[in-house]
Amino acid sequence: MEVSGVIQPSTWDDALELCAGRVIEMTEEGVRHPAHKDGAALSVLRSEFDLRMREDYGKEISFPSVELFDWWTGFTIMCVQAADWLLAGFDDFSFQDSLDVTGQYRYVTGGSHLSRLGHDAVLVHTDYALESLEGVCLHSSDFTLQEEVTPGVLYQWTANEAMELARWALTGMMIAWDCWDLPLREKEIEDAE
């Protein structure tokens, strides 16, 4: 499998940057889900994700998988576009935040549960992140909330949950490309010294 001319990057960081670059490039080229209609963004995400969950959860999958990588790429693009729509009028969604948090997570925790549980772990985390975003959006239309739940608070919750969803979708790309267990750039530099 090849991404931007690279068959297998040498470090985890390189792989993450290539995955994120692919999402950014395809988004800038105008790639969209055929059913994308802004307001239906969450229902389209849920529909696509539930189908993937039914097809893959608990199944033995050989990695790298071009089919899964392409699916996760498309899903990540959909997450970014949904976040842009949900946060319109407040601020632009920062895909860079999702990229940064993915890197911080790997550097701080090692992410070894993903090494052990693989694609199934990503599916579970993604499902939780999507459900959380759906819940925040549902509550944003509930006008009986307490005073302390201001539009600013709802915006921040939406931004955080959208970032988490995009982070797990990006992690799905890394797992599908079989790059999650590559050495960290920092570790490679230490070993060279």
C-alpha positions in Angstrom: 0.0 0.0 0.0 1.2 3.5 -0.8 0.3 6.9 0.4 1.8 10.0 -1.3 4.5 7.8 -2.8 5.5 6.2 0.5 4.9 2.5 0.8 5.9 2.2 4.5 7.1 5.3 6.5 10.0 4.8 8.9 8.3 6.4 11.9 4.9 6.6 13.5 5.1 10.4 13.2 5.8 10.3 9.5 2.8 8.0 9.0 0.5 10.3 11.0 1.6 13.3 9.0 1.0 11.4 5.7 -2.4 10.3 6.8 -3.4 13.9 7.9 -1.9 15.3 4.7 -4.1 13.0 2.6 -7.2 14.1 4.5 -6.3 17.8 4.1 -5.5 17.3 0.4 -8.7 15.4 -0.4 -10.8 17.9 1.6 -9.3 20.8 -0.3 -10.0 19.0 -3.6 -13.7 19.0 -2.6 -14.1 15.3 -1.8 -17.5 14.8 -0.1 -19.8 11.9 0.7 -22.6 11.6 -2.0 -25.2 12.0 0.7 -23.5 15.0 2.4 -26.1 17.7 3.0 -24.6 19.6 5.9 -27.5 19.3 8.4 -27.6 15.5 7.8 -23.9 15.2 8.5 -24.3 13.3 11.8 -26.9 10.9 10.5 -24.7 10.1 7.5 -21.7 9.5 9.8 -23.8 7.3 12.0 -25.2 5.3 9.1 -21.8 4.8 7.5 -20.1 3.9 10.8 -22.8 1.4 11.9 -22.4 -0.4 8.6 -18.6 -0.6 9.1 -19.1 -1.8 12.7 -21.4 -4.6 11.6 -19.0 -5.7 8.8 -15.8 -5.6 10.8 -16.2 -5.8 14.6 -14.7 -9.1 15.9 -13.6 -10.1 12.4 -10.0 -11.1 11.5 -8.6 -8.6 9.1 -5.3 -8.6 7.4 -3.3 -5.3 7.5 -2.4 -3.2 5.7 -5.8 -3.0 4.1 -6.3 -0.6 1.2 -10.1 -1.0 1.5 -10.1 0.0 5.2 -7.6 2.7 4.7 -9.7 4.3 2.0 -12.9 3.9 4.2 -11.2 5.5 7.2 -9.9 8.3 5.0 -13.4 9.0 3.7 -14.8 8.8 7.2 -12.2 11.2 8.6 -13.0 13.7 5.8 -16.7 13.3 6.7 -15.9 14.0 10.4 -14.0 17.2 9.5 -16.9 18.4 7.2 -19.5 17.6 9.9 -17.4 19.5 12.5 -17.2 22.5 10.1 -20.9 22.5 9.7 -21.7 22.0 13.4 -19.3 24.8 14.5 -20.3 27.2 11.7 -20.8 30.7 13.1 -18.6 30.1 16.1 -15.1 29.2 14.9 -13.4 27.0 12.3 -12.9 23.4 13.2 -9.2 22.7 13.7 -8.2 19.3 12.2 -4.7 20.2 13.5 -6.1 19.8 17.0 -7.1 16.2 16.3 -3.7 15.5 14.8 -1.9 17.0 17.8 -4.1 15.0 20.3 -3.5 11.8 18.4 0.3 12.4 18.7 0.1 13.4 22.3 -1.9 10.3 23.1 0.6 8.0 21.4 3.6 9.7 23.0 2.2 9.9 26.5 0.3 6.5 26.8 2.1 4.5 24.2 -1.3 3.4 22.9 -0.5 -0.2 23.6 -4.2 -1.2 23.9 -4.5 -0.4 20.3 -1.5 -2.6 19.5 -3.3 -5.4 21.4 -6.9 -4.9 20.3 -6.3 -3.2 16.9 -9.2 -2.3 14.7 -11.8 -3.4 17.2 -10.5 -0.9 19.7 -10.7 1.9 17.2 -14.3 0.9 16.3 -15.3 1.1 20.0 -13.6 4.4 20.6 -15.0 5.9 17.4 -18.5 4.7 18.4 -18.2 6.3 21.8 -16.9 9.6 20.3 -19.7 9.7 17.7 -22.3 8.9 20.4 -20.9 11.7 22.5 -21.1 14.2 19.7 -24.7 13.1 18.9 -25.6 13.6 22.6 -24.1 17.1 22.7 -26.0 18.1 19.5 -29.2 16.7 20.9 -28.7 18.7 24.1 -28.0 21.9 22.1 -31.6 21.8 21.0 -32.9 21.3 24.5 -33.9 24.8 25.7 -34.7 23.6 29.2 -31.1 23.3 30.2 -29.8 25.1 33.3 -28.5 28.6 33.1 -24.8 27.5 33.3 -25.2 25.6 29.9 -24.6 28.6 27.7 -24.2 28.6 23.9 -20.4 29.0 24.6 -20.4 25.9 26.7 -22.3 23.9 24.1 -19.9 25.2 21.4 -16.9 24.0 23.5 -18.5 20.6 24.1 -19.2 20.3 20.4 -15.7 21.3 19.4 -14.2 18.8 21.9 -16.3 15.9 20.8 -15.8 16.7 17.1 -12.0 16.7 17.7 -12.2 13.4 19.5 -14.2 11.8 16.7 -11.7 13.1 14.1 -8.8 11.8 16.2 -10.2 8.3 16.3 -11.0 8.3 12.6 -7.4 9.4 12.0 -6.3 6.5 14.3 -8.4 4.2 12.1 -6.3 5.3 9.1 -3.1 4.5 11.0 -4.4 1.0 12.1 -5.6 0.2 8.5 -2.2 1.2 7.1 -0.6 -1.0 9.7 1.5 1.9 11.0 0.4 2.2 14.6 3.3 0.2 16.0 6.1 2.0 14.1 8.8 3.5 16.2 8.2 7.1 17.3 10.5 9.7 15.7 11.9 10.6 19.1 12.8 7.0 19.8 14.5 6.6 16.4 16.6 9.7 17.1 17.6 8.3 20.5 18.6 5.0 19.0 20.8 6.7 16.4 22.8 8.5 19.0 
